[in-house]
């Protein structure tokens, strides 16, 4: 009897132990659940150059497609700058016109002739001509002087008037000044040009020759690349005259009006991406090992209670929340949680940001 009782007790213990193991084993395969609020990734769009708003093509709540124009700015200044840089780039690439090269060649030839003239000095013919002028002026001075002396002698005898005598003196002094003037010119021709005049002519000749060579060779590759880069920069700025949607989204905030002046890099609208809606739930630390990136999930929202939306784990936070940093006991670990982000697949766009959502993570995938 006693042995039978012992056997019954052992069987009961084994059954209870097996039940506990069974419950523990299969309890871990139970699907994890959580609740949260649907969120959408937002994009703040604007222009890098800003300016005065010209037109607005959408309103808050509108659905937009990738590349759709939302806002345009007054582009007159941007267009003028673009035209200018385009012209400069085309000119740099084509080089100089034939008539510009011919003009530069003529200027270089003129500068060369002027430099050689000043370097070689005056011609012998010019000096001889100046010497002849000096000799003729000297003869005139001698004749005028003799006339003056005769009139001076006659005036002392009252044979001529004082006026005639003064006229003869004036003619002599004019002849003397003319002689001195021609003599200075002759001396200048014999000395030649001053060193600084020759140096100036040489510098001008070198400058015009360098300009001619530049015109004949065309612009340097660096200058052409620089002009092209300036044109590309203005093209990029010109594209900023429009604010476009980068992806399919819904206009959430649009608080601007035509005529508003917007500073560069200022957001003018907030968009909610249509394919980037998600819900974040929190999993206890003790269950975190059952969650992995790419794990499938089922999502339900109150607005569509009979519809199950597919979801996938996209992110697991790397830092726990809600409890003190140091957890001392095993029992406290269940209160320390990690955020898990589940992206919702809803091509129809029925799930909206702000909706309450219940999530069930599928086990074994």
C-alpha positions in Angstrom: 0.0 0.0 0.0 2.8 2.3 1.0 4.7 1.5 -2.2 1.6 2.1 -4.3 1.3 5.6 -2.7 4.9 6.4 -3.5 4.5 5.3 -7.1 1.4 7.6 -7.5 3.3 10.5 -5.9 6.2 10.0 -8.3 3.9 9.9 -11.3 2.1 13.1 -10.3 5.5 14.8 -9.8 6.6 13.7 -13.3 3.3 14.9 -14.8 3.5 18.3 -13.2 7.2 18.7 -14.1 6.5 17.7 -17.7 3.6 20.1 -17.8 5.8 22.9 -16.5 8.5 22.2 -19.1 5.9 22.0 -21.9 4.3 25.3 -20.8 7.7 26.9 -20.6 8.9 25.5 -24.0 5.9 26.4 -26.0 5.3 29.6 -24.1 8.5 31.0 -25.7 7.1 30.3 -29.1 4.1 32.5 -28.3 4.0 35.5 -30.6 5.2 38.8 -29.2 2.7 41.7 -29.3 2.9 45.4 -28.8 1.0 48.6 -29.4 2.1 52.0 -30.7 1.2 55.0 -32.8 1.7 55.1 -36.6 4.3 57.5 -37.7 5.5 58.6 -41.1 8.9 59.8 -42.2 8.8 63.4 -43.0 10.8 65.4 -45.5 11.3 69.1 -45.3 11.8 70.6 -48.7 13.0 74.0 -49.8 15.4 75.9 -52.1 19.1 76.3 -51.6 18.9 79.8 -53.2 15.6 81.0 -52.0 14.0 84.2 -53.3 10.5 85.5 -53.9 7.8 82.9 -54.3 6.1 83.1 -57.7 3.6 80.3 -57.8 2.3 77.5 -55.5 0.9 74.4 -57.2 -0.3 72.2 -54.2 -2.2 72.5 -51.0 -1.9 70.8 -47.6 -3.2 67.3 -47.9 -2.5 66.9 -51.6 -0.7 63.7 -52.7 2.4 64.4 -54.8 4.6 62.2 -57.1 8.4 62.2 -57.4 9.6 65.2 -59.4 6.3 67.0 -59.1 6.8 70.8 -58.9 5.4 72.2 -55.6 6.6 75.8 -55.6 8.4 78.1 -58.1 10.5 81.2 -57.3 11.0 84.4 -59.4 13.9 83.3 -61.6 14.8 86.5 -63.5 18.1 87.0 -61.7 19.0 83.3 -61.9 18.2 83.2 -65.6 20.4 86.3 -66.3 23.3 84.8 -64.4 22.9 81.5 -66.3 22.8 83.2 -69.7 26.0 85.1 -68.8 27.9 82.1 -67.6 26.7 80.1 -70.6 28.0 82.7 -73.0 31.3 82.9 -71.2 31.7 79.1 -71.3 30.9 79.0 -75.1 33.4 81.9 -75.7 36.1 80.2 -73.7 35.6 76.9 -75.6 35.5 78.5 -79.1 38.4 80.8 -78.6 38.9 84.2 -80.2 37.4 85.4 -83.4 39.6 85.9 -86.5 39.1 89.7 -86.5 40.2 89.8 -82.8 43.3 88.0 -83.7 44.0 90.3 -86.7 43.5 93.3 -84.4 45.9 91.9 -81.9 48.5 91.2 -84.7 48.3 94.8 -85.9 48.7 96.2 -82.4 51.8 94.0 -81.9 53.3 95.1 -85.2 52.7 98.8 -84.4 54.3 98.3 -80.9 57.3 96.6 -82.4 57.9 99.4 -84.9 57.7 102.0 -82.2 60.1 100.1 -80.0 62.6 99.6 -82.8 62.4 103.3 -83.7 63.1 104.4 -80.1 65.9 101.8 -79.7 67.7 102.7 -82.9 67.3 106.5 -82.4 66.5 109.1 -85.0 67.5 108.7 -88.6 70.4 110.6 -90.1 68.0 112.3 -92.5 66.1 113.8 -89.6 69.3 115.0 -88.0 70.5 116.6 -91.2 67.2 118.3 -91.7 67.4 119.7 -88.2 70.9 120.8 -88.8 69.7 122.7 -91.9 67.0 124.4 -89.9 69.7 125.5 -87.4 71.9 126.9 -90.1 69.1 128.7 -91.8 67.9 130.1 -88.4 71.5 131.2 -87.7 71.7 133.1 -91.0 68.4 134.8 -90.3 69.7 135.8 -86.8 72.8 137.3 -88.3 70.9 139.3 -90.9 68.3 140.5 -88.3 71.2 141.5 -86.0 72.9 143.5 -88.6 69.6 145.2 -89.5 69.1 146.1 -85.9 72.6 147.5 -85.6 72.1 149.8 -88.6 68.8 151.0 -87.4 70.4 151.6 -84.0 73.1 153.8 -85.6 70.6 155.8 -87.7 68.3 156.3 -84.8 71.1 157.9 -82.8 71.4 160.4 -85.7 67.6 160.9 -85.8 67.6 159.6 -89.4 65.0 156.9 -88.6 62.2 156.8 -86.1 62.4 155.0 -82.8 59.6 152.7 -83.9 61.6 151.5 -86.8 64.6 150.9 -84.5 62.4 148.9 -82.1 60.9 146.8 -84.9 64.4 145.9 -86.0 65.4 144.9 -82.5 62.3 142.7 -82.1 63.0 141.0 -85.4 66.5 140.2 -84.3 65.4 138.7 -81.0 62.7 136.6 -82.7 65.4 135.3 -85.1 67.7 134.5 -82.1 64.9 132.6 -80.3 64.1 130.7 -83.5 67.8 129.7 -83.8 67.9 128.5 -80.2 64.8 126.5 -80.7 66.1 124.7 -83.7 69.4 124.1 -81.9 67.6 122.4 -79.0 65.7 120.2 -81.4 69.0 119.2 -83.1 70.6 118.4 -79.8 67.6 116.2 -78.9 67.8 114.3 -82.2 71.6 113.7 -81.7 71.1 112.4 -78.1 68.3 110.1 -79.2 65.4 108.8 -77.0 65.6 108.7 -73.2 66.2 105.3 -71.6 62.8 105.3 -69.9 61.1 106.0 -73.2 62.8 103.0 -74.8 61.9 100.8 -71.8 58.3 101.9 -72.0 58.1 101.1 -75.7 59.7 97.7 -75.1 57.3 96.8 -72.4 54.3 97.8 -74.6 55.7 95.7 -77.4 56.1 92.6 -75.1 52.6 93.1 -73.8 51.0 93.3 -77.3 53.0 90.3 -78.4 51.9 88.2 -75.5 48.3 89.2 -76.2 48.7 88.2 -79.8 50.1 84.8 -78.8 47.2 84.2 -76.4 44.7 85.0 -79.0 46.4 82.7 -81.5 46.7 79.8 -79.1 43.2 80.2 -77.7 42.2 79.9 -74.0 44.0 77.6 -71.7 42.3 74.3 -70.7 42.1 75.6 -67.1 40.3 78.7 -68.2 37.9 76.6 -70.3 37.3 74.3 -67.4 36.8 77.2 -65.1 34.2 78.7 -67.4 32.4 75.4 -67.7 32.4 74.9 -63.9 30.9 78.4 -63.5 28.2 77.5 -66.0 27.4 74.2 -64.2 27.2 76.0 -60.9 24.7 78.5 -62.3 22.7 75.6 -63.9 22.5 74.0 -60.4 21.3 77.3 -58.9 18.8 77.7 -61.7 17.3 74.3 -60.9 16.7 75.6 -57.3 14.1 78.0 -58.7 11.7 75.1 -58.2 10.8 73.0 -55.2 10.0 69.5 -56.3 8.8 66.4 -54.4 11.7 63.9 -54.0 9.3 60.9 -53.6 5.7 60.0 -53.5 4.3 61.8 -50.4 1.5 63.8 -48.9 1.8 67.5 -48.3 1.5 67.9 -44.5 2.6 71.5 -43.9 2.7 74.3 -46.5 2.7 77.7 -44.7 3.8 80.1 -47.5 2.1 82.3 -50.0 3.0 83.9 -53.4 5.1 86.9 -52.8 6.8 85.7 -49.7 10.6 86.2 -49.6 12.3 83.0 -48.4 15.9 82.9 -47.2 18.2 80.3 -48.8 18.0 76.8 -47.3 14.7 77.5 -45.5 12.2 74.7 -45.5 8.9 75.8 -47.1 6.9 72.5 -46.9 6.8 69.3 -44.9 6.0 66.1 -46.8 5.1 62.7 -45.4 6.5 59.8 -47.5 3.7 57.5 -48.6 5.9 54.3 -48.4 7.7 55.2 -45.2 5.0 54.6 -42.5 5.9 52.7 -39.4 5.0 51.9 -35.8 7.3 51.6 -32.9 6.7 49.1 -30.1 8.7 48.2 -27.1 9.9 44.7 -26.3 11.2 43.6 -22.8 14.9 42.8 -22.6 14.1 39.2 -21.7 12.4 38.8 -25.0 14.7 40.8 -27.2 16.5 37.6 -28.4 13.3 36.6 -30.3 13.3 39.7 -32.4 15.5 40.2 -35.5 15.8 42.6 -38.4 13.6 41.5 -41.3 11.2 39.6 -39.1 7.6 39.6 -40.4 4.8 41.2 -38.4 1.0 41.7 -38.5 -0.3 45.2 -38.0 -3.9 46.1 -37.2 -5.4 49.6 -36.8 -8.7 50.6 -35.3 -9.9 52.3 -38.5 -9.8 48.9 -40.3 -10.3 46.3 -37.7 -10.8 43.4 -40.1 -7.7 44.2 -42.2 -4.3 42.8 -41.4 -1.4 44.8 -42.8 2.0 43.2 -43.4 4.9 44.6 -41.6 8.6 44.0 -41.2 11.1 44.8 -38.4 13.3 47.5 -39.8 15.2 48.7 -36.7 16.0 47.6 -33.2 17.2 50.3 -30.9 20.6 49.8 -29.4 19.8 51.3 -26.1 17.2 50.3 -23.5 14.6 52.7 -22.1 12.4 53.4 -19.1 14.4 51.8 -16.3 17.5 52.9 -14.4 20.7 52.2 -16.2 21.9 49.5 -13.8 19.4 46.6 -13.3 20.4 44.5 -10.3 18.0 41.5 -10.4 16.6 39.2 -13.0 13.0 40.1 -12.0 13.7 43.8 -12.9 14.9 42.9 -16.4 11.4 42.4 -17.7 10.7 46.1 -17.1 13.7 47.2 -19.3 12.6 47.5 -22.9 14.0 48.1 -26.3 12.2 50.0 -29.1 11.5 48.0 -32.3 10.5 49.8 -35.5 8.1 48.0 -37.8 7.6 49.3 -41.3 4.1 48.9 -42.6 3.3 47.8 -46.1 0.2 49.7 -47.2 0.3 50.6 -51.0 -3.3 51.8 -50.8 -2.3 54.5 -48.3 -5.1 53.7 -45.8 -2.9 53.7 -42.7 -2.2 57.3 -41.7 0.2 58.9 -39.3 -1.3 59.2 -35.8 -3.4 56.1 -35.9 -3.2 53.6 -33.0 -1.8 50.3 -34.1 -1.5 46.8 -32.6 1.5 44.7 -33.7 2.0 40.9 -33.6 5.5 39.7 -34.4 5.5 36.3 -36.2 7.7 33.7 -34.6 10.1 31.4 -36.5 10.9 33.6 -39.6 
